[in-house]
Structure formats: C-alpha cells, structure tokens
Amino acid sequence: MAHKVFISYKKEDLQFKNQLVSLFNQNKVDVIDKSLNDIIPSDNLDYVMQVLRRDYLSDSTVTIFLIGEHSSEREGNDFQGRPHQAFIKKELQATLFDRENNSRSGLLGVVLPNMYDKVYQGTSICSTCGGTHNIVAIDDSTVIKEFSANYYIKPHNKCAYTEDDRYAVLVKWDEFYSSPEVFIDQAFDKRKEPVANRVTVYPK
Ligand SMILES: [Zn+2]
C-alpha cells in the first residue's frame, strides 16, 4: 500500500529534503513537497496549522521529521522572540492531532548523518536486568519535544524501551534511504497499535 508522506525539516537540511523528494518520485511514493513556510506566509501559526491540517495533511499518512543540527528544542528564539522551531513544532503538532475525518498521521524521525554520533551513543550494561541496552539520545539536545515525548513515552516502568512503547519510529538516514518504504510502513502501522492511545499532542 502506498502512503502519502509529508517532510518536516529545517532550511539548513534542504538538500536532504530534496534528495528524499527525488527518491520518492523514483519509487512512486506520494510526497507533499511543501513546507509550512510556503503554504501560507502568515505569522498566525494557529491559522496556518488549521490550513496545513485541512488542505495538506488530511490525506497524508506519515510525517518524516529530519533530525539535523538545527532541529532541537534548545535551538532558542529568533530576533522577534519567537521560537526558532515554531514551524517544525506546528508541523509535528498537526501530524499528531487526532480528530474524526482528520486522523493522526504516523511519525518517522530520520537521523541525518552529521547527527549519528550525537544520537547513537553506544550501549550500556543495565544494572536492573544485566542486559545490554542501546543509548539513544532523543531529548531536548537533539529533537523538539513533540518528537521526544512520543519516542520515550512516559510514564514508563521498564528498564528499557521496546518498539511497542514508542509511537515515533526512528531510523538512520542511510538505512532509510536504502529502503524507505519499510520504515514508512512501520510508522503508518503505529496509528492502529495500542501505543497510539498514549501519544502526547502539544500544546496540551
Ligand atoms: Zn535492563
């Protein structure tokens, strides 16, 4: 089954977005090649979000969030005091928003190559189960909270997260690039899994 995808990215990562659009065109993945900035040049973000949801995401089923060096919660404010991440935050909020006739989309985070070392920090031996767990830094230093809250869903009482504990899917750029549809399907399927009931939609 083909799914329609939307790409959320920072302008610094435009080249990666363009590479994906070419790849999707070759593979016949239907992609909405527009960002919030192009859709309506308005400062009224609530209005922009309504239009985004209604006209662009209503039939989109998976949002691909490019995780680069400028897409974290800690990026700060612009000269007008508006968060730098206002657009990508609205894009992810619109993705996760769930309403009849306008259902929630899947969320797929793609870690760009220059972020591999920052996100994938090796493994640690667990003092609870004695097993080995991967250390994956998905937090305010790497992503916006719209993503992290749905990757590490709380409350959580096990010593490590399993795939069933997550709504957001995470993949490295190289892996995604070589088989995009596998990961798009995975993010799509999450919409009907029990974990979909535990999604956090900001603003709460
Ligand atoms: Zn453990």
Boltz pocket constraint, residues with backbone or C-beta under 6 A from the ligand:
constraints:
  - pocket:
      binder: B
      contacts: [[A, 126], [A, 127], [A, 128], [A, 129], [A, 130], [A, 131], [A, 133], [A, 159], [A, 160]]
      max_distance: 6.0
